[in-house]
Amino acid sequence: MHLPILYRDDHLVAVHKPSGLLVHRSELDRHETLFAVQLLRQQIGQWVWPVHRLDRGTSGVLLFALDRETLALAGQAFETREVLKEYLAVVRGWPEDSGSIDHPLKPDNDPRLPQRGEPYAQAALTRYETLARMELPLAADDRYPTSRYALVRLHPETGRRHQLRRHLKHISHPIIGDATHGKGAHNRLIATHFGCHRMLLACTRLELQHPRTGEQLLLQAAPDGDFERLLARLGWSYRL
């Protein structure tokens, strides 16, 4: 597998991660043999370290450091919220035109891993805007003869585990294709009628100051593959 390179210099490299690819080896996925870290190391012939994370099902901009000093500096920028992060998602229902989801989240630990004490909720904030809406003449269940979906742009102000997926579930507009926090009936409808079997969440933009040169970096990646084809079939357009 070849990872499309969006940006590269002596300190950083950014790629467009496809949906379904793990960033690095995980105790929960020991059977997997392909990881973004491993693939990129082989592709460019040097060690890389992920500066941030994307869920396995999430595609889009993924940033790596090429040395440990850059890793520390870039990681600090993410921790202190100096990085603008933008995502695109397809959700169930019709959210408000814009809004904020200010909802604390407890650590989203996998139940298969050992737990250490009672987790505490951490502040979590997501801003969103609705870009397009669609009502399909298809029934996801027996309650309604039609199904409503929306295209939303998301700006997570914090970086909690699965924050966007959990926040959208919290406001009853879960992301389509999310098997854990979404709605199975709507996931199946989109998969059956549109042949789209992935989670419809993509990191489309990262904006940050280069940790070594001070240059302002704008890293962008439009949705591709099944995501791109679904948007085209629904007649939805967007601008990065």
Secondary structure, DSSP 8 states (H G I E B T S, - for coil): ----EEEE-SSEEEEEE-TT-BSS--GGGTT---BHHHHHHHHHTS--EESS---TT-EEEEEEESSHHHHHHHHHHHHTT-SEEEEEEEEES---SEEEEE--B-----TTS---S----B--EEEEEEEEEEEES--SSSS-SSEEEEEEEEEESS--TTHHHHHHHHTT--BTT-TTTS-HHHHHHHHHHH---S--EEEEEEEEE-TTT--EEEEE----HHHHHHHHHHT-----
